[in-house]
Amino acid sequence: MSKRVLELFVIDLLIAMDKISRYHAKFSDAQSFYHDEKSFDATIRELQIIGEATKHLINSNILSKEHRVIVDFRNLIVHEYFGIDADEIWNILHQELPTFKKTIHILLKDFNKDKLLQIISNTKEDNRGKTAEFLQNLYDEIS
């Protein structure tokens, strides 16, 4: 079991979701997104982070076992990366991820507010650019 505090995994999820939304925002379809190697590969990396953080939250009974599909998908994209289907990724980004993001935002209420704010503040110091802006907005939203 990881020694990281659970709040960090929640913040990892939210940062990854924010990055993904920025990485694919300029594309209108799966194929154009797929053919932009940097954006597609960066998104795959963030999906891996989401899967890993989700695994820790499931193991700590923060998320339910129904979210295991996210962990399984992470395992698939890590080990079967040549067989990744662009349309499937596109669907996940537009259909599944927004729902999961709402679930994670609801979870924020279950954590100690002061602890979350301190973690966000510390995490913001380790980031830059749009991610730092996202974290500041999250801090403002929670406080």
N, C-alpha and C positions, 0 to 999 in steps of 0.2 A: 504494500500500500504506500502511496506517495506521502511524503511528509509535508507537501504543500497544503496550505489552508484551502478549504473548499471554495472560499470566495474568489481565490485566484483563478480557479477553473471556470467559474461563472464569468469573470472578467475576460478570460481567454476566449470564451465562446462569443461574447458580445463584440470584442475587438475583431475576431475572425469574421463574424457576420457583417460588421461594418466594412471591412476591407473587401469582402466578396461583393457587397452591393456597389462599391465604387469600381471594382475591377470589371464588372460586366455591364455597367450602366450605359455605356456608349454603343452597345451592340443591340441589333434588332432581331437577331435570330441565332440559333445554335451554331450554324456552320461558320458564320463570320466570326463569332466568338472563338470557336475551336481553332480557326486558322490564325488567330493572333496568339502566338506561342506564349508570350510573356503573361498576358492576361489570363489565358486558360491555365497555364502551369501554376501561376500564383494562386488562382482560385482553387485548384486541386490541393495545393499545400494547405490552404486555409480550411478546406473541408477535412483534411487529415487532422488538423488541430481540433476542429469541432468534434470529430469522432473520438479522439483521445480524451478530451475534457469530459465529454459525455460519459465515457466509460468510468471515469473516476466518480462522477456524480451519481451514476447508477450504483456503483459498488458501495457508495456511502448512503444509499437510500434517499438521495435528494431527488433524483429522477426515477421514474418507474421503469420496470423491465420492458415496457412497450417501446422505449427509446433505444433498445438494443439494436434495432435495425440501423441506426445511425453508426454505431460502432462496427457493425458488420459491413456497412458500406465503406467505412474508413479502411477496413482490412482489405476490401476488394480493390480500392483505388491504390493502396500501397503495394499490393502484390500482383495486381493484374493491370498495371498502368498502360500497357500497350493495347488493351482491349476496352478502354474507357469509351463509352458512347456519348458523343457530344449532346445528342438530343435528351438523353437521360439526365445528364448534368444540368442542361438548360431547364428541364422540368423540375428538378430538385430546387434549383435556384429560385424559380418563380412560383412553385406550388408548395413545396415542403418547408423550405427555409423560413419564409415569413411566419408560418404557423409555429415553428419551433422557436423563433425569436420572441414571439408573444409569450410562449411558455416560460422562457428564460427571464423575461421582464417581470412576469408574475412571481417567479422564484425570488427575485430580489427582495421582496417584502418579507421573506422568511429569514433573512439574514440580519445580523446586527448592523444597524445603519451606520454607527460610528466606525465600526471595523471596516465596512465596505468603503466608506468615504476615505479612510486612511489608506486602504489598499489602492483605491483609484488614484489618489494623490501620489503615492509612491510609484505606481505604474506609469503615470503620466510623465514623471521625471525620466523614465527609461525609454520614452517614445518621442517621436517627432512628427511634424507635419500634420496631416489629416488625422492620424491616430491620436495625437495629443489633443487636437481639437475635439474629436469624438469623446475622449475621456473627460475633458472639461465639461462638455455638454451633459454627459452622464452624471458627473459629480453634481452639477447644478440641478439636474432632474431629481436626484435622490435627496439632496440637502434641503 
